[in-house]
Amino acid sequence: RAAQFAPFAALTGYGDAVEETARYTEEKLEPDADRLAELDERLCDLLQHLHEHPKVRVTYFLKDEKKAGGRYVTQSFVIKKLDTYAKTMVTEERIIPLQDIFWLERE
C-alpha cells in the first residue's frame, strides 16, 4: 500500500539537506604577526633541508567542498617540494597552499 503513495513523497532528500546544513564547519583563523614570523623561520629552515626530504607535522585549514568554512587538520608528511612561486607545500599525498598552514614542526 505504501508503494502506491511513494511518488507523492514531497520531502525526498529533506533529511540529507538537514544533515548537510547541520554539519559543523570552522572559520579560517588569521595568524598573528608572531606566529607568521615563526612560520617563516620554519619554512626557511625546511628550504635549506629539502634534499633530506624532512618529515613534518602540519596543521592546515582544509576548505569544505560544499559550504563556507572548513576544518583544521593535523597530519604528518614527508616534504617533496616547497614551491615558492606557486606558494605551496608539495607532499607525497597532497599539495597544501602555504597561506592555509597554521602551524608546522619537524619530526
Secondary structure in CASP SS format (residue, H / E / C, confidence):
PFRMAT SS
TARGET T0000
AUTHOR 0000-0000-0000
METHOD secondary structure of the structure
MODEL  1
R C 1.00
A H 1.00
A H 1.00
Q H 1.00
F H 1.00
A H 1.00
P H 1.00
F H 1.00
A C 1.00
A C 1.00
L C 1.00
T C 1.00
G C 1.00
Y H 1.00
G H 1.00
D H 1.00
A H 1.00
V H 1.00
E H 1.00
E H 1.00
T H 1.00
A H 1.00
R C 1.00
Y C 1.00
T C 1.00
E E 1.00
E C 1.00
K C 1.00
L C 1.00
E C 1.00
P C 1.00
D C 1.00
A H 1.00
D H 1.00
R H 1.00
L H 1.00
A H 1.00
E H 1.00
L H 1.00
D H 1.00
E H 1.00
R H 1.00
L H 1.00
C H 1.00
D H 1.00
L H 1.00
L H 1.00
Q H 1.00
H C 1.00
L H 1.00
H H 1.00
E H 1.00
H C 1.00
P C 1.00
K E 1.00
V E 1.00
R E 1.00
V E 1.00
T E 1.00
Y E 1.00
F E 1.00
L E 1.00
K E 1.00
D C 1.00
E C 1.00
K C 1.00
K C 1.00
A C 1.00
G C 1.00
G E 1.00
R E 1.00
Y E 1.00
V E 1.00
T E 1.00
Q E 1.00
S E 1.00
F E 1.00
V E 1.00
I E 1.00
K E 1.00
K E 1.00
L E 1.00
D E 1.00
T C 1.00
Y C 1.00
A C 1.00
K C 1.00
T E 1.00
M E 1.00
V E 1.00
T E 1.00
E C 1.00
E C 1.00
R C 1.00
I E 1.00
I E 1.00
P E 1.00
L H 1.00
Q H 1.00
D H 1.00
I E 1.00
F E 1.00
W E 1.00
L E 1.00
E E 1.00
R E 1.00
E C 1.00
END
